[in-house]
Amino acid sequence: MADRVAIITGAGSGIGRATALNLLADGWSVALAGRRPEALQETASMAKAGKSLVVPTDVTDPGQVDALFAKVKAAHGRLDTLFNNAGGNVPTTNFGDFTFEMWRHVCAINLDAMFLCANAAFRMMRDQQPQGGRIINNGSISAHNPRPGSVAYTSTKHAITGLTKSIALDGRQYDICASQVDIGNAATPMTARSANGQMQPHGQMAVEPRMEADHVGKQVAFMAALPLESNIQFVTIMATKMPWIGRG
């Protein structure tokens, strides 16, 4: 089998790490991107197969994103999959108290960085021979319904749906697929507060169930392995008993 090459942002922990380990176990070459070199090296050390390339990257910085993709091109000559995974949030804050600084912080990582990485991946996939590849964006349950006090996170995750659809449409002529995986309560540092209770729409706190991040990693690895003639454009994977259905 020809070498398959992926870039994963936010690969130092959580869903990014779980996905990287699943792809590496399947024999992929994976570029691990994120802001914390030590965490990326730890992910690489956990792999039992495949080839890791650790590339510390602040994906909100256009120059560092360009350098990431240049390193992957120099090392492997092509790119087959981008898992556009890095994201962040701020503490739950009522809309009336939400500041512009908080808004910009979330938009920079959850939307601007997603655009930068997807745009660089698109150009690389368009210009390589043979053409094509797959861009998988990390959405969220919040792409469907908001949590209380989450205006920036919810808005950016709704925007990712538009980004995914636009990439899918513009990428057709170049054999570039775009997908979105909407995740609910994977057990990661970002959802640790779920174990202690989260505010619900009816105004009360409730402990929410979580699922293993590896379940998401396996889902993304399955999507990445599909031939380019097939695409799972949208998929939701969530803890079975989380109170998503009643939210909104």
C-alpha positions in Angstrom: 0.0 0.0 0.0 1.3 3.5 -0.9 2.3 5.7 2.0 -0.8 7.6 3.3 0.0 11.0 4.9 -2.1 12.9 7.4 -1.8 16.1 9.4 -3.6 16.3 12.7 -3.9 19.6 14.6 -4.3 19.6 18.3 -2.5 16.2 18.3 -1.0 16.6 21.8 -4.1 15.4 23.7 -7.7 14.3 23.6 -9.3 13.6 20.3 -6.3 14.7 18.3 -4.1 12.2 20.1 -6.6 9.4 19.9 -7.0 9.9 16.1 -3.2 10.1 15.6 -2.7 6.8 17.4 -5.5 5.1 15.3 -4.0 6.3 12.0 -0.5 5.4 13.1 -1.7 1.9 14.1 -3.1 1.6 10.5 0.3 2.4 9.1 -0.2 6.1 8.2 2.5 8.7 8.3 1.2 11.4 10.6 2.3 15.0 11.2 1.5 15.9 14.8 0.8 19.6 15.1 0.0 21.6 18.2 1.4 24.3 20.5 3.1 22.0 23.1 6.2 20.2 21.9 6.3 17.9 24.9 2.7 16.8 24.5 3.3 16.1 20.8 6.4 14.0 21.6 4.4 12.1 24.1 1.8 11.3 21.5 4.6 10.1 19.1 6.1 7.9 21.8 2.8 6.1 22.3 2.6 4.9 18.7 3.5 1.3 17.9 3.4 1.7 14.2 3.4 4.3 11.4 5.7 7.3 11.1 5.3 10.4 13.2 6.5 13.9 12.4 6.3 16.3 15.3 5.8 19.9 14.2 5.1 22.4 17.0 2.6 24.9 15.5 0.4 27.7 16.6 -2.4 27.2 14.1 -3.7 30.8 14.6 -0.5 32.1 13.0 -0.5 32.0 9.2 3.2 31.8 8.9 3.4 28.8 11.2 0.6 27.1 9.3 2.5 27.6 6.1 5.7 26.2 7.7 3.7 23.1 8.9 2.5 22.3 5.4 5.9 23.0 3.9 7.5 20.5 6.3 5.0 17.8 5.4 5.5 18.4 1.7 9.3 18.2 2.1 9.1 15.0 4.2 6.4 13.2 2.3 5.7 15.0 -1.0 1.9 14.9 -0.6 -1.0 15.1 1.8 -4.0 12.7 1.9 -5.9 13.8 5.0 -6.1 16.8 7.3 -7.9 16.3 10.5 -8.7 20.0 11.4 -9.1 19.3 15.1 -7.6 22.1 17.2 -10.1 24.1 19.2 -10.7 26.0 22.4 -13.2 27.8 24.5 -13.6 30.2 27.4 -15.6 29.7 30.7 -19.4 29.6 30.4 -20.5 33.3 30.3 -23.9 34.8 29.8 -24.2 36.7 26.5 -24.7 40.0 28.3 -21.3 39.6 30.0 -19.4 38.2 27.0 -16.6 40.5 25.9 -15.2 41.1 22.5 -11.8 39.9 23.7 -13.4 36.6 24.7 -15.2 36.4 21.3 -12.0 37.0 19.4 -10.0 34.4 21.4 -12.5 31.7 20.5 -12.9 32.8 16.9 -9.1 32.8 16.4 -8.7 29.1 17.2 -12.1 27.7 16.3 -12.7 29.5 13.0 -9.6 31.5 11.8 -7.2 28.6 12.4 -9.6 26.1 10.9 -9.7 28.2 7.7 -6.0 28.6 7.6 -5.3 24.9 7.9 -8.1 23.8 5.5 -7.0 26.4 3.0 -3.4 25.3 3.0 -4.5 21.6 2.8 -6.8 22.4 -0.1 -4.0 24.1 -2.1 -1.6 21.2 -1.4 -4.1 18.6 -2.4 -5.1 20.5 -5.5 -1.6 21.0 -6.7 -0.1 17.5 -6.0 -0.1 14.6 -8.4 -2.3 12.6 -8.2 -4.7 15.3 -7.1 -7.1 15.0 -4.2 -7.4 14.3 -0.5 -9.7 14.6 2.5 -10.3 17.5 4.9 -12.1 16.4 8.1 -13.3 19.3 10.3 -14.0 18.9 14.0 -17.5 20.2 14.6 -19.5 19.7 17.7 -22.9 19.0 19.1 -22.9 22.8 19.4 -23.1 23.0 15.6 -26.7 21.9 16.1 -27.8 23.3 19.5 -26.1 25.7 21.9 -25.2 25.3 25.5 -26.1 28.2 27.9 -23.4 30.8 28.0 -21.5 29.6 24.9 -22.1 32.2 22.2 -18.6 32.2 20.7 -18.1 28.5 20.7 -21.6 27.8 19.3 -21.3 30.4 16.6 -17.9 29.1 15.5 -19.1 25.5 15.3 -22.1 26.6 13.3 -19.7 28.4 11.0 -17.6 25.2 10.6 -20.7 23.6 8.9 -20.6 26.3 6.3 -16.8 25.9 5.9 -17.2 22.2 5.4 -20.0 22.6 2.8 -18.0 25.2 0.9 -14.8 23.1 0.8 -16.9 20.1 -0.4 -18.4 22.1 -3.2 -15.2 23.9 -4.4 -13.1 20.7 -4.0 -15.1 18.4 -6.3 -13.2 19.3 -9.4 -9.9 18.4 -7.6 -11.1 15.2 -5.9 -11.0 16.9 -2.5 -13.6 15.6 0.0 -14.7 17.6 3.0 -16.3 16.0 6.1 -17.4 17.1 9.5 -17.5 15.1 12.7 -19.8 16.5 15.3 -18.7 15.3 18.8 -20.6 15.2 22.0 -18.8 14.7 25.3 -15.7 12.8 24.4 -13.6 12.3 27.6 -11.0 15.0 27.1 -9.5 17.8 29.2 -12.0 20.2 27.5 -15.0 18.2 28.8 -13.6 17.4 32.3 -16.2 19.8 33.8 -19.0 17.5 32.6 -18.0 15.0 35.3 -18.8 17.7 37.9 -21.9 19.0 36.3 -22.8 21.5 33.5 -25.5 24.1 33.3 -28.6 22.9 31.5 -31.1 25.0 29.5 -33.6 24.7 32.4 -31.2 26.5 34.7 -29.9 23.6 36.8 -26.6 21.8 36.9 -26.4 18.2 35.8 -23.6 15.7 35.5 -23.3 14.6 31.9 -22.0 11.2 30.7 -18.9 11.1 28.5 -17.4 8.5 26.1 -13.9 7.5 25.4 -12.0 9.8 23.0 -10.7 6.7 21.2 -14.3 6.1 19.9 -13.9 9.4 18.0 -10.4 8.5 16.8 -11.7 5.2 15.3 -14.5 7.1 13.6 -12.1 9.6 12.0 -9.7 6.9 11.0 -12.6 5.1 9.2 -13.5 8.3 7.4 -9.9 8.9 6.4 -9.5 5.4 5.0 -12.4 5.7 2.5 -11.6 6.0 -1.2 -12.1 9.5 -2.5 -15.1 8.4 -4.5 -17.0 8.1 -1.2 -17.5 10.6 1.6 -19.2 10.7 5.0 -19.9 14.4 4.8 -21.5 14.7 8.3 -21.5 12.4 11.2 -22.5 12.8 14.9 -20.8 10.7 17.5 -21.8 11.3 21.1 -22.1 9.8 24.6 -25.4 7.9 24.3 -27.0 9.3 27.4 -25.9 13.0 27.2 -28.9 15.3 27.3 -28.5 16.6 23.7 -31.9 15.8 22.3 -33.6 18.0 24.9 -31.3 20.9 24.5 -32.1 24.0 22.5 
